[in-house]
């Protein structure tokens, strides 16, 4: 986990939310939580590939370094670019938006 990140929910809660969002037809998709290096987790599970999302050029520079290290450990990386309209969206932006929405008085509230 990135030490600079401050999740709004515990890992198990987030995993349940992700699992609930996955279509039932995707029976071969698993959601799990772990601590430590992702490559160690992949090797433990027998995975040889990581799929990671990219939003911006700075993401690519960072992800390229991770991919090079992971490859040395036997794990390949595949990158999927975000939709252009979502490139500026990050977990920090999403949390700020959610916080602003919850702080905003309801338009339907009785006064």
C-alpha positions in Angstrom: 0.0 0.0 0.0 1.2 3.5 -0.8 2.0 5.1 2.6 0.8 8.4 1.3 -2.7 7.1 0.7 -5.4 7.4 3.3 -8.2 4.9 2.3 -11.7 5.7 3.6 -12.5 2.0 4.3 -10.6 -1.1 5.4 -9.1 -3.4 2.7 -11.7 -6.1 3.3 -14.6 -3.6 3.0 -13.1 -2.2 -0.3 -12.7 -5.8 -1.6 -16.3 -6.6 -0.9 -17.4 -3.4 -2.8 -15.2 -4.3 -5.7 -16.5 -7.9 -5.7 -20.1 -6.7 -5.6 -19.4 -4.5 -8.6 -18.1 -7.3 -10.8 -20.7 -8.8 -13.2 -21.8 -12.3 -12.2 -20.8 -13.6 -15.6 -17.1 -12.9 -14.8 -16.8 -16.1 -12.9 -13.0 -16.3 -13.5 -12.3 -13.0 -11.7 -11.2 -13.0 -8.1 -10.9 -10.1 -5.6 -8.3 -10.5 -2.8 -6.4 -8.3 -0.4 -2.8 -8.7 0.7 0.1 -6.8 2.3 3.6 -6.6 1.0 5.0 -6.7 -2.5 2.5 -7.3 -5.3 5.1 -9.5 -7.0 5.4 -11.7 -4.0 1.7 -12.1 -3.9 1.6 -13.0 -7.6 4.3 -15.6 -7.2 2.5 -17.1 -4.2 -0.7 -17.4 -6.3 1.1 -18.6 -9.4 0.3 -15.5 -11.4 2.7 -14.4 -14.1 1.0 -11.2 -15.2 -0.2 -7.9 -13.6 -2.7 -5.7 -15.3 -2.3 -2.0 -14.3 -4.2 1.1 -15.4 -2.5 4.3 -16.7 -4.0 7.8 -16.6 -1.2 10.2 -17.5 2.4 10.4 -18.8 3.8 10.6 -15.2 1.9 7.4 -14.4 3.7 5.7 -17.3 7.1 6.8 -16.0 6.4 5.4 -12.6 4.7 2.2 -13.9 7.6 1.6 -16.3 10.0 1.4 -13.3 7.7 -1.0 -11.5 7.3 -3.1 -14.6 11.0 -3.4 -15.1 11.5 -4.5 -11.5 8.6 -6.9 -11.7 10.0 -8.5 -14.9 13.2 -9.2 -13.1 11.1 -11.2 -10.6 9.3 -13.1 -13.3 6.1 -11.1 -13.5 5.0 -9.4 -16.8 3.0 -6.2 -16.7 0.2 -5.1 -19.2 -1.0 -1.5 -19.1 -4.5 -0.4 -19.9 -4.9 3.3 -20.6 -7.9 5.1 -19.0 -10.6 6.7 -21.1 -9.5 10.3 -21.9 -12.4 11.8 -20.0 -11.3 9.9 -16.8 -7.6 10.6 -17.0 -7.8 13.5 -14.5 -9.7 11.3 -12.0 -7.8 9.9 -9.1 -8.7 8.4 -5.7 -7.8 11.8 -4.1 -10.2 13.6 -6.5 -12.9 11.0 -5.9 -12.6 11.3 -2.1 -12.6 15.1 -2.3 -15.8 15.0 -4.4 -17.5 12.5 -2.1 -16.6 14.7 0.9 -17.9 17.8 -0.8 -21.2 16.0 -1.7 -21.7 14.8 1.9 -21.0 18.3 3.3 -23.4 20.0 0.9 -26.9 20.5 2.3 -29.5 18.4 0.7 -31.7 20.2 -1.8 -34.6 18.1 -0.5 -34.1 18.9 3.2 -37.0 20.5 4.9 -36.1 23.8 6.7 
